């Protein structure tokens, strides 16, 4: 997906995080911190405390639902900078991540949403991969990364308030 500025309104708080070489980040990507061994590459990774787009989170043998559960306690926020992935050490760089604010994201699948409904990462269950720039409606608090901020019927996209694990407002 191309870089998409998803910010809508509200107080936006940003932090700076390091992204490793060979990892591409696009504006609007949902990001997590790799703070535990075996979170990436089907469980064959070590914790490096770098930030990654959600598509990189794939624990060994985990289903899409299990991968989503890993996100909640590691969800940083939304990338507000981009970085091209070049496979060399000199491309490691810091980018800016929004840890609060209102953003507009595509929904997969399309749903009717109301303010306060919970938001979770979305993905493809056939490969257990998560999408970097799509979310879904959920009632499961263990995978929640935000709440919807508007009422829309059969919505293909909707506004939401993100909830970073770093945000002082707490976890949903």
Secondary structure, 3 states (H helix, E strand, C coil): CCCCCCEEECCCCEEEEEECCCCCECCCCEEEECCCCCCEHHHCCCCCCCEEEHHHECCCCCCHHHHHHHHHCCEEEEECCCECCCCCHHHCEEEEEECCCEEEEEEEEEEEECCCCEEEEEEECCCCEEEEEEEEEECCHHHEEEEECCCEEEEEEEEEEECCCCCCCCCC
